[in-house]
């Protein structure tokens, strides 16, 4: 094969690889849009804001792991101020989703946890969605699953490593 043929073949390979990447990123964009719409429907169905639902899910995970959650923990997780956490907890408590208890180790502090009502409501609302998502993974062989997980890990790392101070106007792919 001539040098020109190898060079031309390499050029088309790069173009094909770029096109494949573009298709993958477009599929991810469509998935993210569908997931955002599903989360919006879930919040609407539960009559909650985004932080309310994120806080409940955080507390449910902590409960499963037998960890206590403080309002400070919630503020750090959600990236919101203490005053906003207080307002959110007041709202969730009034709706019967959370309870506040005095800390067992420090009487000046409180812990927060979900109620059985919140557990049941979140489970009822999200279980169908979770089941459908698990169905979508049916039939994926172990090698493909490992490739998907590796790809998603690399995408997460790429997104997490983006410098927030990058100048605007950078080329978008």
Backbone bond lengths (Angstrom), bond angles and torsions (degrees), N, CA, C in turn:
res aa  C-N    CA-C-N  psi(-1)  N-CA   C-N-CA  omega(-1)  CA-C   N-CA-C  phi
1 X - - - 1.450 - - 1.525 108.15 -
2 X 1.310 117.25 138.39 1.462 121.14 -178.31 1.516 110.19 -76.68
3 X 1.324 115.15 162.37 1.466 120.72 178.13 1.520 110.56 -60.68
4 X 1.345 116.31 -37.12 1.468 119.43 179.22 1.523 110.90 -65.15
5 X 1.328 117.49 -40.12 1.462 121.04 -179.79 1.519 110.62 -65.48
6 X 1.331 117.57 -42.31 1.462 121.55 177.93 1.520 110.05 -62.72
7 X 1.338 116.06 -43.88 1.461 120.67 179.73 1.530 110.62 -62.95
8 X 1.320 117.72 -43.28 1.466 121.69 179.19 1.523 110.21 -64.73
9 X 1.331 117.01 -41.51 1.452 121.13 178.90 1.531 109.88 -62.71
10 X 1.317 117.26 -42.86 1.463 122.49 178.56 1.529 110.31 -61.53
11 X 1.328 116.63 -42.21 1.464 121.51 179.38 1.529 110.34 -59.47
12 X 1.345 116.99 -47.12 1.463 119.70 -178.96 1.520 110.92 -66.74
13 X 1.320 117.31 -35.47 1.464 120.35 177.70 1.521 109.81 -60.97
14 X 1.343 116.46 -46.86 1.463 119.83 178.96 1.521 110.83 -61.38
15 X 1.336 116.70 -40.16 1.459 120.40 179.75 1.533 109.78 -65.82
16 X 1.341 117.61 -43.39 1.461 121.37 178.03 1.524 110.77 -62.42
17 X 1.329 116.27 -42.63 1.461 120.46 179.95 1.525 110.38 -64.15
18 X 1.319 117.13 -41.65 1.468 121.30 177.66 1.531 110.24 -62.79
19 X 1.308 116.95 -43.06 1.473 121.60 179.82 1.528 110.13 -64.40
20 X 1.334 117.17 -41.98 1.462 121.65 177.30 1.521 110.01 -60.42
21 X 1.324 116.21 -45.27 1.463 120.41 178.28 1.516 111.86 -61.26
22 X 1.325 116.28 -40.66 1.458 120.27 179.07 1.532 110.43 -62.98
23 X 1.333 117.14 -41.89 1.467 120.98 178.68 1.532 111.05 -64.16
24 X 1.321 116.67 -40.71 1.468 120.67 178.74 1.523 110.17 -63.61
25 X 1.329 116.80 -47.05 1.468 119.74 -179.56 1.525 111.47 -64.19
26 X 1.316 117.72 -35.43 1.472 120.93 176.83 1.528 110.23 -66.21
27 X 1.329 117.10 -41.75 1.465 120.40 177.35 1.528 110.36 -62.71
28 X 1.334 116.74 -39.68 1.469 119.91 177.67 1.524 110.84 -65.36
29 X 1.330 117.15 -40.33 1.458 120.65 179.05 1.529 110.01 -61.51
30 X 1.321 116.66 -43.94 1.463 120.50 178.98 1.529 111.12 -64.79
31 X 1.343 116.97 -40.02 1.465 120.08 176.89 1.528 110.57 -62.51
32 X 1.345 117.00 -46.03 1.469 120.16 -179.51 1.521 110.87 -61.26
33 X 1.322 117.61 -39.29 1.466 120.97 178.36 1.527 110.41 -64.41
34 X 1.337 116.99 -42.84 1.465 120.74 178.65 1.523 110.75 -65.43
35 X 1.340 116.43 -40.80 1.464 119.95 179.48 1.525 110.83 -66.63
36 X 1.323 117.72 -40.87 1.467 121.27 178.11 1.524 110.20 -62.47
37 X 1.328 117.17 -40.80 1.467 120.51 178.12 1.526 110.43 -64.89
38 X 1.335 117.43 -40.59 1.461 121.25 177.83 1.520 110.53 -63.48
39 X 1.317 117.66 -42.42 1.467 120.61 179.03 1.528 110.83 -65.34
40 X 1.322 116.21 -37.83 1.469 120.21 177.26 1.534 109.81 -63.30
41 X 1.339 116.95 -43.97 1.473 120.21 177.98 1.523 110.45 -62.75
42 X 1.324 116.92 -40.12 1.465 120.94 178.70 1.517 110.59 -62.21
43 X 1.341 116.57 -46.82 1.471 120.07 179.11 1.521 110.52 -61.41
44 X 1.333 116.69 -42.17 1.463 120.23 179.28 1.522 110.91 -63.08
45 X 1.337 115.98 -43.71 1.462 120.58 -179.64 1.526 111.14 -62.56
46 X 1.323 116.09 -36.45 1.465 120.15 -179.07 1.527 112.09 -91.60
47 X 1.333 117.29 -0.68 1.471 122.56 -179.52 1.527 111.09 56.07
48 X 1.336 115.40 50.09 1.464 121.33 -178.39 1.515 110.44 -133.34
49 X 1.320 114.65 157.01 1.452 120.76 171.31 1.518 109.64 -84.61
50 X 1.323 115.79 172.29 1.467 120.56 -177.92 1.525 111.75 -60.82
51 X 1.339 117.25 -46.72 1.466 119.69 -179.60 1.522 111.50 -64.35
52 X 1.339 117.36 -34.46 1.465 120.20 178.21 1.529 110.12 -59.73
53 X 1.324 115.78 -48.76 1.460 120.11 -178.41 1.528 111.37 -67.74
54 X 1.331 116.93 -40.56 1.470 119.93 176.73 1.528 110.86 -61.71
55 X 1.325 116.84 -40.89 1.467 120.90 179.11 1.523 110.62 -63.83
56 X 1.332 116.91 -44.10 1.463 119.71 178.46 1.523 110.97 -60.98
57 X 1.312 116.97 -45.44 1.463 119.75 -179.83 1.533 110.95 -63.33
58 X 1.335 117.45 -39.22 1.461 121.84 177.27 1.531 110.03 -61.25
59 X 1.338 116.24 -45.58 1.466 120.09 -179.42 1.524 111.72 -68.69
60 X 1.328 117.86 -36.39 1.467 120.40 177.54 1.526 110.88 -63.93
61 X 1.336 116.76 -42.34 1.476 120.59 176.86 1.528 110.42 -62.11
62 X 1.332 115.99 -44.14 1.465 120.26 -179.95 1.525 110.39 -62.00
63 X 1.321 116.23 -40.53 1.465 120.38 179.47 1.526 110.18 -62.20
64 X 1.333 117.37 -42.50 1.468 121.02 178.39 1.524 111.31 -62.64
65 X 1.327 116.23 -32.02 1.462 121.43 -178.81 1.529 111.94 -92.80
66 X 1.321 116.95 6.74 1.472 123.60 179.86 1.523 111.87 57.43
67 X 1.340 115.46 40.34 1.465 121.49 176.66 1.518 109.14 -108.45
68 X 1.326 115.78 143.82 1.458 121.00 174.86 1.524 108.97 -86.34
69 X 1.329 116.02 148.30 1.459 121.78 -179.62 1.520 108.67 -121.61
70 X 1.312 115.88 132.02 1.465 121.21 175.58 1.528 108.80 -105.45
71 X 1.325 117.02 161.63 1.465 118.84 173.40 1.534 112.03 -56.39
72 X 1.323 117.17 -34.28 1.466 121.00 177.45 1.527 110.85 -62.50
73 X 1.340 116.58 -41.42 1.469 120.87 176.98 1.527 110.68 -59.29
74 X 1.326 116.05 -44.03 1.468 120.31 179.72 1.522 111.32 -63.58
75 X 1.327 116.37 -43.41 1.461 120.24 179.14 1.516 111.71 -60.62
76 X 1.333 116.07 -42.27 1.470 120.04 179.23 1.524 110.54 -66.27
77 X 1.318 117.01 -42.60 1.464 121.15 -179.19 1.529 111.47 -64.50
78 X 1.325 116.17 -43.38 1.468 120.52 -176.58 1.523 113.23 -86.56
79 X 1.342 116.42 -15.20 1.456 119.87 -178.02 1.517 112.28 71.48
80 X 1.344 115.80 37.26 1.465 120.05 -179.93 1.524 109.82 -125.12
81 X 1.323 115.65 162.09 1.463 121.90 -176.90 1.526 111.21 -76.07
82 X 1.325 114.90 159.36 1.458 121.90 -179.35 1.521 111.52 -55.82
83 X 1.328 116.78 -41.62 1.467 119.37 -179.40 1.528 111.00 -62.62
84 X 1.317 117.47 -37.44 1.468 120.74 177.93 1.525 111.04 -69.33
85 X 1.325 116.72 -36.35 1.466 120.59 176.72 1.521 109.40 -62.86
86 X 1.336 116.82 -43.45 1.463 121.01 -179.74 1.521 110.88 -59.86
87 X 1.324 117.17 -46.64 1.471 121.16 179.47 1.529 110.07 -61.94
88 X 1.326 116.98 -43.62 1.463 121.01 179.73 1.525 110.69 -62.89
89 X 1.346 117.03 -45.08 1.463 120.05 -179.92 1.520 111.40 -65.59
90 X 1.330 117.34 -37.18 1.474 120.08 175.41 1.526 109.89 -57.98
91 X 1.325 116.12 -45.17 1.467 121.98 -178.91 1.534 110.43 -65.15
92 X 1.337 117.40 -46.23 1.464 120.93 -179.30 1.527 111.51 -67.49
93 X 1.314 116.34 -35.54 1.465 120.13 178.41 1.528 110.34 -68.09
94 X 1.330 117.11 -43.18 1.467 121.27 178.99 1.531 111.26 -62.31
95 X 1.324 117.05 -31.63 1.468 121.58 179.52 1.531 112.16 -82.95
96 X 1.342 117.03 -3.85 1.457 120.63 179.03 1.515 114.53 82.78
97 X 1.336 117.13 17.99 1.461 120.46 -177.82 1.527 114.00 -92.68
98 X 1.321 117.97 -27.85 1.466 120.56 -178.92 1.523 110.33 -135.52
99 X 1.311 114.21 159.21 1.469 121.34 171.95 1.520 107.74 -129.37
100 X 1.319 114.03 147.88 1.467 120.59 174.52 1.521 107.07 -104.99
101 X 1.336 115.57 138.32 1.459 120.56 176.29 1.515 108.63 -131.00
102 X 1.333 116.11 147.94 1.467 117.78 174.58 1.533 109.52 -63.53
103 X 1.309 115.84 143.61 1.457 120.74 177.98 1.521 109.18 -65.14
104 X 1.320 116.09 141.42 1.466 120.38 179.16 1.519 111.79 -73.90
105 X 1.335 117.27 -20.21 1.463 120.49 -175.91 1.525 113.63 -106.08
106 X 1.330 117.40 -19.84 1.465 120.88 -176.82 1.523 108.36 -145.61
107 X 1.329 116.61 108.90 1.466 120.92 -174.57 1.523 112.70 -63.84
108 X 1.323 118.25 -17.09 1.468 120.50 179.86 1.522 111.95 -81.50
109 X 1.312 116.95 -14.71 1.471 121.18 -176.35 1.524 110.84 -105.99
110 X 1.335 114.73 161.18 1.460 120.07 174.49 1.525 108.67 -127.01
111 X 1.314 114.45 157.14 1.459 120.60 170.31 1.524 106.78 -115.98
112 X 1.304 115.48 157.38 1.464 120.33 178.59 1.519 108.72 -126.44
113 X 1.318 115.35 145.42 1.462 119.87 177.23 1.518 109.29 -148.86
114 X 1.315 114.29 162.57 1.456 119.93 179.88 1.522 110.02 -78.64
115 X 1.317 115.17 154.51 1.460 121.24 175.78 1.528 108.95 -90.36
116 X 1.326 115.72 167.44 1.465 119.78 175.01 1.528 110.25 -60.87
117 X 1.338 116.33 -35.44 1.469 121.31 177.67 1.526 110.38 -59.93
118 X 1.322 117.12 -46.42 1.472 120.80 179.78 1.521 110.48 -64.28
119 X 1.342 116.23 -42.98 1.467 120.07 178.34 1.529 110.18 -55.86
120 X 1.337 115.94 -48.45 1.466 120.85 -177.99 1.524 111.34 -65.86
121 X 1.331 117.75 -41.63 1.461 120.88 -178.11 1.531 111.47 -66.28
122 X 1.321 116.61 -44.53 1.464 120.05 178.98 1.527 109.81 -64.92
123 X 1.315 116.44 -44.06 1.468 120.59 179.79 1.534 110.37 -60.96
124 X 1.340 116.46 -45.07 1.466 120.79 -179.79 1.526 110.75 -62.76
125 X 1.323 116.34 -43.98 1.460 120.90 -175.81 1.523 111.92 -72.31
126 X 1.320 117.41 -40.53 1.462 120.54 -173.28 1.529 114.67 -95.52
127 X 1.340 118.25 -15.72 1.468 119.21 -174.25 1.526 111.98 -64.90
128 X 1.331 118.32 -39.71 1.465 120.33 179.69 1.533 109.88 -63.21
129 X 1.331 115.59 -45.10 1.466 120.40 179.22 1.528 110.33 -61.52
130 X 1.318 116.67 -44.34 1.467 120.60 -179.85 1.530 110.21 -62.88
131 X 1.321 116.76 -41.70 1.466 121.06 178.95 1.530 110.68 -60.90
132 X 1.329 117.14 -44.59 1.470 121.15 179.84 1.529 110.55 -63.70
133 X 1.327 117.05 -39.42 1.464 119.83 179.14 1.530 110.42 -66.80
134 X 1.330 116.94 -40.27 1.466 119.72 177.94 1.527 110.52 -64.65
135 X 1.338 117.38 -37.42 1.464 120.74 176.43 1.529 111.00 -58.93
136 X 1.328 116.10 -36.86 1.467 120.20 -179.18 1.529 111.60 -65.27
137 X 1.329 117.45 -22.32 1.466 120.27 179.65 1.529 112.28 -87.92
138 X 1.331 116.73 -8.90 1.461 120.69 -179.17 1.524 110.15 -61.91
139 X 1.306 115.87 134.85 1.458 120.63 176.87 1.518 114.48 90.42
140 X 1.313 117.48 -3.61 1.463 119.52 177.61 1.528 107.63 -80.55
141 X 1.324 116.07 121.40 1.463 119.22 -177.50 1.531 109.97 -73.85
142 X 1.331 117.27 160.56 1.468 120.95 -176.25 1.528 114.13 -55.53
143 X 1.331 117.28 -38.70 1.465 119.84 -179.42 1.534 110.74 -66.12
144 X 1.324 116.59 -43.53 1.460 120.11 179.12 1.535 109.87 -66.44
145 X 1.334 116.66 -40.91 1.465 120.46 179.02 1.526 110.26 -60.01
146 X 1.325 116.77 -43.24 1.470 120.21 178.62 1.523 110.26 -62.56
147 X 1.325 117.42 -39.98 1.465 121.26 177.97 1.519 112.01 -64.79
148 X 1.327 116.64 -40.99 1.467 120.71 179.24 1.519 110.15 -65.05
149 X 1.324 116.73 -46.68 1.466 120.46 179.95 1.524 110.10 -61.59
150 X 1.327 117.09 -43.47 1.465 120.74 178.24 1.527 110.57 -60.65
151 X 1.322 117.08 -45.82 1.466 121.16 179.37 1.529 110.74 -60.18
152 X 1.338 117.01 -47.54 1.467 119.75 -178.98 1.525 111.26 -64.97
153 X 1.325 117.38 -36.73 1.469 120.07 175.41 1.529 110.56 -62.10
154 X 1.341 116.87 -43.59 1.468 120.15 179.07 1.527 111.09 -65.11
155 X 1.320 117.78 -38.16 1.467 120.76 178.36 1.529 110.15 -66.30
156 X 1.342 116.66 -42.27 1.464 120.02 178.50 1.514 110.07 -61.47
157 X 1.332 116.76 -44.63 1.468 120.44 178.38 1.525 111.02 -61.98
158 X 1.324 116.88 -40.95 1.469 120.44 179.57 1.523 110.57 -62.54
159 X 1.315 116.44 -43.54 1.466 120.53 -179.08 1.527 110.55 -70.60
160 X 1.336 116.98 -42.11 1.469 120.33 179.87 1.520 112.16 -65.14
161 X 1.331 117.89 -26.82 1.461 119.96 -175.60 1.523 113.12 -89.73
162 X 1.319 117.20 -1.25 1.465 119.40 -179.65 1.519 108.93 -66.18
163 X 1.320 115.54 127.02 1.461 121.90 -179.89 1.517 108.40 -76.59
164 X 1.316 116.07 122.40 1.464 120.04 -178.80 1.518 112.46 -65.82
165 X 1.326 117.20 -13.67 1.465 119.50 -178.88 1.524 112.25 -95.77
166 X 1.348 117.50 8.11 1.466 119.54 178.71 1.518 109.46 -58.24
167 X 1.305 117.25 138.16 1.462 119.13 178.84 1.522 110.84 -65.45
168 X 1.330 114.64 146.25 1.461 119.15 177.75 1.514 109.06 -69.78
169 X 1.309 115.45 161.92 1.450 119.67 178.91 1.515 113.24 90.06
170 X 1.353 116.77 6.90 1.460 119.36 176.38 1.525 108.25 -66.48
171 X 1.305 118.14 146.96 1.466 119.77 -179.28 1.521 110.76 -61.09
172 X 1.318 116.43 138.06 1.456 122.54 177.82 1.515 108.38 -107.76
173 X 1.302 116.58 137.78 1.473 120.89 -177.95 1.494 110.03 -107.94
